[in-house]
Amino acid sequence: MSDHVYKKVEIVGSSKDSIEDAIDTALAKASKSIKNMDWFEVKETRGHITDGKVGHYQVVLKVGFRLE
């Protein structure tokens, strides 16, 4: 990892199924337009409530990618 320079961007993923699926969905979509993604960190976890149950999970991620 020596001599690498990274940039961080914030993205938000959501899923009806799980927090993990929200993360996977966000990273899969971001990988279509961001090259050299190397790591992520979960900054926030929240959700939407529908009829007293979880309607959607929402996860805010910081994604680090290596600059060319």
C-alpha positions as CSV (number, residue, x, y, z in Angstrom):
1,M,0.0,0.0,0.0
2,S,3.0,2.3,0.0
3,D,2.8,5.5,-2.1
4,H,-0.9,5.1,-2.9
5,V,-3.2,8.2,-2.7
6,Y,-6.9,7.7,-2.0
7,K,-10.0,9.7,-2.3
8,K,-13.2,9.1,-0.3
9,V,-16.8,9.5,-1.4
10,E,-20.0,9.0,0.5
11,I,-22.7,6.8,-0.9
12,V,-26.0,5.5,0.5
13,G,-27.4,2.0,-0.1
14,S,-30.8,0.7,0.8
15,S,-32.5,-2.7,0.9
16,K,-35.8,-4.2,2.0
17,D,-33.9,-7.4,3.1
18,S,-30.9,-6.5,5.3
19,I,-28.1,-4.1,6.2
20,E,-25.6,-6.4,4.4
21,D,-27.7,-6.3,1.2
22,A,-27.8,-2.5,1.4
23,I,-24.0,-2.4,1.6
24,D,-23.7,-5.0,-1.3
25,T,-26.1,-3.0,-3.5
26,A,-24.4,0.3,-2.9
27,L,-20.9,-1.1,-3.6
28,A,-22.1,-3.0,-6.7
29,K,-23.7,0.2,-8.2
30,A,-20.7,2.4,-7.3
31,S,-18.2,0.0,-8.8
32,K,-19.9,0.6,-12.2
33,S,-18.6,4.2,-12.2
34,I,-15.8,4.3,-9.6
35,K,-12.5,2.6,-10.5
36,N,-10.0,1.2,-8.0
37,M,-12.3,0.9,-5.0
38,D,-10.3,-0.6,-2.1
39,W,-12.2,-0.2,1.1
40,F,-15.4,1.1,2.8
41,E,-16.5,2.2,6.2
42,V,-20.1,2.2,7.6
43,K,-20.8,5.7,8.8
44,E,-24.6,5.5,9.6
45,T,-27.2,2.8,9.7
46,R,-30.9,3.7,9.7
47,G,-34.2,2.6,8.3
48,H,-37.7,3.3,7.2
49,I,-40.6,2.0,9.3
50,T,-43.8,0.7,7.6
51,D,-46.7,-0.6,9.7
52,G,-44.4,-1.0,12.7
53,K,-41.9,-3.1,10.8
54,V,-38.7,-2.4,8.9
55,G,-39.6,-1.2,5.4
56,H,-36.1,-0.5,4.2
57,Y,-32.6,-0.6,5.7
58,Q,-30.4,2.4,4.8
59,V,-26.6,2.4,5.2
60,V,-24.3,5.4,4.6
61,L,-20.9,4.4,3.5
62,K,-17.6,6.1,2.9
63,V,-15.8,4.4,0.0
64,G,-12.1,4.8,-0.6
65,F,-10.6,4.5,-4.0
66,R,-7.0,4.7,-5.2
67,L,-6.2,7.6,-7.5
68,E,-4.4,6.6,-10.7
